[in-house]
Amino acid sequence: MSCNQFKVLVLLLGVACQSRADRGPLGEPAGDQLASILTECDLDSVRPSTGAPAEGLWVHQSRVTSQRVAAMIGPAKALADQAQVIRRVETLETLPGADTIRLASDTASVRLELIPPGGRPAAVYPVSSLVLLASYEPCGLGMREPLLRYLRRDADGQVATDVLLQRDAGP
């Protein structure tokens, strides 16, 4: 099965498993939902990806707010007594005038999660109960590199930071 066939299968399963109440005000058929999901790239330049986020350093820096976010995904390790691959994942978020937020997990394991908006499936590394890294891919011809979405929620569950990280090209 090719990667694209797998993605379509995952999308079909996601649409089929949604309850009737989640299908929109007119209860649009699952086929219509799938068509709108598959053409979502017409509306945006990136979309969630089901491929695991790659190893390396990922960064975001806002020139407007001077906010910096970095994520380091370590090499994959397989534990002899488990059928699970884990990685060390660290995140660092800084904003002038605020405390630095640093989180890490030595046992991050990729999982599929439905990511809003649109409830599209994405490969995710949960770093903590409040921070996750989701895998994204470009839709258009202009970008070719994958991206990571850094999503941090506050203690009340509200989105506090939501930015796209690019892979650092430096050594």
N, C-alpha and C positions, 0 to 999 in steps of 0.2 A: 504494500500500500504506500503510495507516495505521500509526501508531507502535505500537499494541498488536499488530497483525498481525505487524509486524517483530519485536517482542519474543518472540512465541510461536514464530516461525520460528527465531530464534536459540536459544531454549530447546530446540526440537526437534532442531536440529543438534547442540547440546551433548550432549543425551541420546543421540542416535544414534551419536555419535563415541566415547562412553565404552567402554572395554574391558569384557568380561564380568566380570572380577575386580572392577571398580569398581561393579558394580550391586548389591552387598549380598550377605549371606550366602546367600540363597536364589536369587540370580540373578533378581531381580524383573524383569518385562518393562519395556521402555522406557516404555510407556504409563502404568504405575503410577508410575514415577519422575517423569514429567512431571506427573501429577496431584499428587504430593506437592510438587513444586517450585512449581506454580501456587498451591497453597494455603498456601505457606510464610508468607504474611502472617497466617494464623491464629495462628502461633506467635510472631511478632515484629511490631514496629511500623514497621520499615523493611526495605528490600530493595535489593540492588544494581540499578543502572539502566544501560542501554546509551546513554543520552544523555550527551554530553560535559559534564564539569564546567564550570560557568559562570564567566565572568570576575568578578573581585572579590576582596574580602577575606573569608576564612573563619576563624572562631575557635572555640576551646574553652578553657574555664578551669574547673579543678576546685577547688571550695571546700575539699574535704577535704585534697588534697595540695598545693594551690597551683600545680599544674602548668598551664602555658599552652602552647597550640599555635596557631600562626597559619599560614595559607597564603594567598599572593597569586597569583592567576592573572591574567596580563596579557592584553591584547588579541590577537586572532588575527592572524597575518601569513602571507601566502602568498608563497613564494619563486618568482620568475619562471621559474627553470630546473627547478623540481620541482613535482610534483603533490601537495604535502604542505602542510598548514597547521600552523604551529608557534606556540608561546606561550612567554613567559617565565613560569616558575613558581618561586616561592620559598617555603621553609618555615622556620619558626623554632619551636624547642621549648625551653622553659625549665622548670627544676625547682629549687627552693631547694636549695643545697648541691651542685649539679652544674653541669658546664659547659653553656653554651648550645649547642644544635645548630642550625646554620644551613646550609641547602643551597639551591642554585639551579640551574636549567637554563634556558639561553636558547633551547634547541631542543626543548622538550617537545612531543611529538606524541601525541594521544590514540590508544589502542589498546584492543581488547577483550581482557579477561583473565578466566579463571575464578577467582572469589574464594571462598575458604572462609568459613564452613562451607557445605556443600551444592554447591560448585562452580558457583555462578550466574555468568553473564556480567555484567561491569561495564565501563563506560568508565573507563579508567585513564590518569593522567599519571604516568609514572615520573620522579621528580625526581632520583634517583640509583639506584645498584644496591641500596641499602638502604631507600629511602623511596619510597612511591607514594601517590597520591591517587586514590581510587576514588569514583565517582558513586553516590549512594544516593537513594532516593525514599521518601516516607512511604507506608505501607500503609493506615493507618486514617484516620478522618475528623478526628481531633484535630489532626494536623499537616498543613500544606499546602506547606511549603517544602522544597526538596531539601536534602540534606546531603552532606558529603564525608567519607569515611573516610580518616584519616591512619594509615598503617601503616608503622612503622619496625621493621626487623630489626637485631639486633646483628651483630657480626662472625661469629658462629657460625651465623647464619641463624634464630635464635630471635626470636619477636616480643617487642620491647622496649616499644613503645608502639602502642596500637590505640584510637583515639578517633574520635568523630564530631564534625565541625566544622559550625557553623551560619554562614550568611552574615551578615556584619556589616551591620546596618541603618544605621550611622552614615555620615557623609559621607566 
